[in-house]
């Protein structure tokens, strides 16, 4: 991973009040660094907007929206935000330290998971989503990369940068049609106003991928990916219980009204699956 120039580290540390360490991950708009809060002696994650994007008001608004969303939800399955800092040249978000990476990394390193593991993580994700949805926040970008593995193997949802606030639509980024196309719900791709059920669909895609190692909608180009999301019905999974098969099929319904009516309904189904596996 690339390191920050010493003079930039010094300026960012002065702005943040945190020590900035090694780069952990990098996306098209930001990098995440290991950090430390000296006053409390605790490790943190520091997400820093790439400097060339710091003057982009739309990207800055996305960062601010993520901080606002995380600050509104206090739940064990959602990453806890500690701080948000910005000036004319830099934007950063400080959150709790998560040591074990994302489910995307886990899948890449270890391959598909079994049904018992899938049921447990579905329960964690739905616990977090229920808290977010009941706070009036739709995530809109649920995928393995945004699900972090905490101590003990529990899952925490991160990256609320595309979140939609039901009570404050002006905080929703304009011009964004979807999160990550291969995980987006058909109604989102079609441009219809999303509700909480779009997150349930994205969770269904995520679970399917974690169980098989393959995202059924991902194609070589964007156009074909979108076509698959709109029209392809994934093959039923082999080697899973009828209960898991039915649960996945309900999440992956193309029409939102055919998915679980509420996140709590999906949560109770996941709880039953987890209990079935002990």
C-alpha positions in Angstrom: 0.0 0.0 0.0 1.2 3.5 -0.7 2.2 5.7 2.2 1.3 9.3 2.8 4.1 12.0 2.5 5.4 13.0 5.9 4.2 16.6 5.6 0.7 15.4 4.7 0.6 13.0 7.7 1.7 15.8 10.0 -1.1 18.1 8.6 -3.7 15.4 8.8 -2.7 14.5 12.3 -3.0 18.1 13.4 -6.5 18.3 11.9 -7.6 15.0 13.3 -6.0 14.8 16.7 -5.1 11.1 15.9 -1.9 9.4 14.9 -2.1 7.9 11.4 -0.3 4.6 10.7 -0.2 2.2 7.8 -2.7 2.1 4.9 -5.1 -0.9 5.2 -7.3 -0.5 2.1 -7.9 1.8 -0.8 -10.9 2.6 -3.0 -11.5 5.0 -5.8 -12.3 7.9 -3.4 -10.6 7.2 -0.1 -8.0 5.2 1.8 -8.4 3.6 5.2 -5.6 3.8 7.7 -4.7 2.2 11.0 -4.7 5.0 13.6 -4.4 5.7 17.3 -6.3 8.1 19.6 -3.4 9.2 21.9 -5.7 10.6 24.6 -7.4 7.2 25.2 -4.6 4.9 23.9 -7.0 3.1 21.6 -6.6 1.9 18.0 -9.0 3.4 15.4 -9.7 3.3 11.7 -9.2 6.6 9.8 -10.9 6.9 6.4 -9.3 9.8 4.4 -10.6 11.2 1.2 -8.1 11.2 -1.6 -6.6 14.8 -1.8 -7.5 15.3 -5.5 -11.2 14.8 -4.5 -11.3 17.0 -1.4 -12.6 19.9 -3.4 -15.5 17.9 -5.0 -18.6 19.1 -3.1 -20.6 15.9 -4.0 -17.9 13.6 -2.7 -17.5 15.7 0.4 -21.2 15.5 1.0 -21.0 11.7 0.7 -18.4 11.6 3.5 -20.5 13.9 5.7 -23.6 11.8 5.0 -21.8 8.7 6.1 -20.7 10.3 9.4 -24.3 11.6 10.0 -25.7 8.1 9.3 -23.3 6.3 11.6 -23.8 8.9 14.4 -27.5 8.3 14.3 -27.3 4.6 14.9 -25.8 2.9 18.0 -25.9 -0.8 17.4 -23.5 -3.7 17.9 -23.7 -4.7 14.3 -22.9 -1.3 12.8 -19.5 0.3 12.9 -19.3 3.0 15.5 -18.1 6.5 14.4 -15.9 8.5 16.7 -15.2 11.7 14.8 -15.5 13.6 11.5 -13.1 16.3 10.6 -12.7 18.5 7.5 -11.1 21.6 6.2 -10.6 23.1 2.7 -8.1 20.4 1.7 -9.0 17.3 3.6 -11.9 15.2 4.9 -11.6 12.3 7.3 -13.8 9.9 9.3 -12.7 8.1 12.4 -14.4 4.9 13.5 -13.8 2.0 15.8 -11.0 -0.5 15.1 -12.1 -3.7 13.3 -9.2 -6.1 13.2 -10.3 -8.9 10.8 -11.1 -7.3 7.5 -14.2 -7.7 5.3 -16.3 -10.6 4.1 -15.0 -9.9 0.6 -11.4 -10.5 1.9 -12.5 -13.6 3.7 -14.2 -15.0 0.6 -11.1 -14.3 -1.5 -8.7 -16.0 1.0 -10.9 -18.9 2.3 -13.5 -19.5 -0.3 -17.3 -20.1 0.2 -18.8 -20.5 3.7 -21.2 -23.2 4.9 -24.9 -22.7 5.7 -24.4 -22.5 9.5 -22.0 -19.6 9.0 -24.2 -17.9 6.5 -27.2 -18.1 8.8 -25.2 -16.6 11.7 -23.9 -13.7 9.6 -27.3 -13.1 8.0 -28.7 -12.7 11.5 -26.0 -10.1 12.4 -26.5 -8.1 9.2 -30.3 -8.1 9.6 -29.9 -7.0 13.3 -27.9 -4.0 12.1 -30.2 -3.3 9.1 -33.2 -3.4 11.4 -31.7 -0.7 13.6 -30.8 1.4 10.6 -34.2 1.1 8.9 -36.0 1.9 12.1 -33.8 5.0 12.4 -35.1 6.0 8.9 -31.8 5.1 7.1 -31.5 2.8 4.0 -27.9 1.7 3.4 -28.2 1.1 -0.4 -24.8 -0.6 -0.8 -24.8 -3.9 1.1 -22.1 -6.2 -0.2 -19.3 -8.3 1.2 -16.8 -5.5 1.1 -19.0 -3.4 3.4 -19.5 -6.1 6.0 -16.6 -6.2 8.5 -15.6 -9.1 10.7 -15.2 -8.0 14.3 -13.8 -9.8 17.3 -15.5 -13.2 17.9 -16.6 -13.3 14.3 -19.6 -11.0 14.5 -20.4 -8.8 11.6 -20.5 -5.0 11.5 -22.0 -3.0 8.6 -19.8 -0.1 7.3 -19.8 2.5 4.5 -23.1 4.4 4.7 -21.8 6.9 2.1 -24.8 6.2 -0.2 -27.3 6.1 2.6 -30.8 7.5 2.1 -32.4 9.4 4.9 -36.2 8.9 4.9 -36.8 12.1 6.9 -34.2 14.2 5.1 -34.2 13.4 1.4 -32.0 16.4 0.7 -29.1 14.5 2.3 -29.4 11.7 -0.3 -26.8 12.2 -3.0 -28.3 13.4 -6.2 -27.6 11.6 -9.5 -26.7 8.2 -7.8 -28.8 5.5 -9.4 -27.3 2.5 -7.6 -24.7 1.4 -5.2 -22.6 -1.5 -6.7 -24.5 -2.7 -9.7 -24.0 -6.5 -9.2 -25.6 -6.2 -5.7 -28.3 -3.5 -6.5 -32.0 -4.4 -6.5 -33.9 -4.3 -9.8 -36.0 -1.4 -8.7 -32.9 0.7 -7.9 -31.5 0.0 -11.3 -34.8 0.9 -12.9 -34.7 4.3 -11.2 -37.7 3.7 -8.9 -37.6 5.2 -5.4 -36.0 2.5 -3.1 -37.2 1.5 0.3 -35.7 -0.8 2.9 -36.4 -3.9 0.9 -33.6 -2.9 -1.5 -31.1 -3.7 1.3 -32.8 -7.1 1.8 -32.2 -7.9 -1.9 -28.5 -6.9 -1.7 -28.1 -9.1 1.4 -29.6 -12.0 -0.6 -27.0 -11.5 -3.4 -24.3 -11.3 -0.8 -25.4 -14.5 0.9 -25.6 -16.3 -2.5 -22.1 -15.2 -3.3 -20.7 -16.2 0.1 -22.3 -19.7 -0.2 -21.2 -20.3 -3.8 -18.2 -18.1 -4.3 -19.9 -16.5 -7.3 -22.1 -13.4 -7.7 -24.8 -14.6 -10.3 -25.3 -11.1 -11.7 -21.7 -10.0 -12.2 -20.8 -9.9 -15.9 -17.9 -8.7 -18.0 -19.5 -5.3 -18.7 -22.0 -3.0 -16.9 -24.7 -3.4 -19.5 -24.8 -7.2 -19.2 -24.6 -6.9 -15.4 -27.7 -4.6 -15.3 -29.5 -6.9 -17.7 -28.9 -9.9 -15.4 -30.1 -8.0 -12.3 -33.3 -7.1 -14.1 -34.0 -10.5 -15.7 -31.9 -13.4 -14.4 -33.3 -15.7 -11.8 -30.3 -17.4 -10.0 -30.2 -21.2 -10.0 -31.5 -22.7 -6.7 -28.6 -23.5 -4.4 -27.6 -27.2 -4.0 -26.5 -28.5 -0.7 -28.5 -26.2 1.5 -31.5 -26.9 3.6 -35.0 -26.2 2.1 -35.4 -23.5 4.8 -32.2 -21.7 3.6 -33.2 -22.1 0.0 -36.6 -20.5 0.7 -35.1 -17.7 2.7 -32.6 -16.8 -0.1 -35.3 -17.0 -2.7 -37.5 -14.6 -0.8 -34.7 -12.0 -0.5 -33.9 -12.3 -4.2 -37.4 -11.7 -5.5 -37.3 -9.2 -8.4 -40.4 -7.5 -7.1 -39.9 -5.8 -3.7 -43.5 -6.6 -2.6 -42.7 -10.3 -2.8 -39.7 -10.0 -0.4 -40.2 -10.0 3.3 -42.5 -7.2 4.2 -40.2 -5.7 6.8 -36.6 -6.1 7.9 -37.9 -7.5 11.2 -39.7 -10.3 9.3 -36.5 -11.2 7.5 -34.7 -11.0 10.8 -37.0 -13.5 12.4 -36.5 -15.9 9.5 -32.7 -15.6 9.9 -33.0 -16.2 13.6 -35.0 -19.4 13.0 -32.3 -20.6 10.6 -29.5 -19.8 13.0 -31.3 -21.6 15.8 -31.8 -24.6 13.5 -28.0 -24.8 13.2 -27.5 -24.4 17.0 
